[in-house]
Amino acid sequence: QVQLLQSGGGVVQPGRSLRLSCAASGFTFNTFGMHWVRQAPGKGLEWVAFISYHGSETYYPDSLKGRFTVSRDNSKNTLYLQVNSLRPDDTAVYYCAKKGVSLAAPAAFDIWGQGTEVTVSS
Amino acid sequence: DIQMTQSPSTLSASVGDRVTITCRASQNIASWLAWYQQKPGKAPKLLIYKASSLESGVPSRFSGSGSGTEFTLTISSLQPDDFATYFCQQYSTWWTFGLGTKVEIK
């Protein structure tokens, strides 16, 4: 079945870096754009990054530009999120999510990973 | 940036009740709106896309309506499995979520 399986995360000291992974199965990964979304404890959902199906286009909210890098390896059906210079307010559950359609049209997020917890603390 | 305002933030209801949640966009987003359900410790689940299209496998008691800046999610007869938090999301320009509506047991 269609599935996104996440790995990475954990407790990280402020200023360090972290890479999250999201392994896709059950669909043609290289034809869908992918997203990262995070949720701070007790808070709402915040979109973090988007990468196009081919990986040549990436987008971030202005508030996160510079420290976050999304990438993908279509040969491994895997999505990544690199976060540098981690801060306590990066503490959140991070989700990967699949764009709902393979076309260029706007689409909701139809499949989500199980989430991975990142805690930034000394 | 497009802001999404959900109301109410919390809703107390009983099994069998009709429940309506409202989402307002700060500018016209046409029908590029989705609704998600999230239970504690779980990932969000897509319920409705393009304002009123029911995602495959989602019970028909869920429905969505609206366009432009005003949208609603309706649960026609609340079931025990529906007690959760619901988020709206615009995907017209970038992607932003509402703050959520927690549906709790009355």
Chai-1 contact restraints between the chains, C-beta under 6 A:
chainA,res_idxA,chainB,res_idxB,connection_type,confidence,min_distance_angstrom,max_distance_angstrom,comment,restraint_id
A,G44,B,F97,contact,1.0,0.0,6.0,A-B,restraint_1
A,G44,B,L99,contact,1.0,0.0,6.0,A-B,restraint_2
A,G44,B,G100,contact,1.0,0.0,6.0,A-B,restraint_3
A,L45,B,F87,contact,1.0,0.0,6.0,A-B,restraint_4
A,L45,B,F97,contact,1.0,0.0,6.0,A-B,restraint_5
A,W47,B,W95,contact,1.0,0.0,6.0,A-B,restraint_6
A,Y95,B,A43,contact,1.0,0.0,6.0,A-B,restraint_7
A,P106,B,W32,contact,1.0,0.0,6.0,A-B,restraint_8
A,P106,B,Y91,contact,1.0,0.0,6.0,A-B,restraint_9
A,A108,B,A34,contact,1.0,0.0,6.0,A-B,restraint_10
A,A108,B,L46,contact,1.0,0.0,6.0,A-B,restraint_11
A,A108,B,Y49,contact,1.0,0.0,6.0,A-B,restraint_12
A,D110,B,L46,contact,1.0,0.0,6.0,A-B,restraint_13
A,W112,B,A43,contact,1.0,0.0,6.0,A-B,restraint_14
A,W112,B,P44,contact,1.0,0.0,6.0,A-B,restraint_15
A,Q114,B,A43,contact,1.0,0.0,6.0,A-B,restraint_16
A,G115,B,A43,contact,1.0,0.0,6.0,A-B,restraint_17
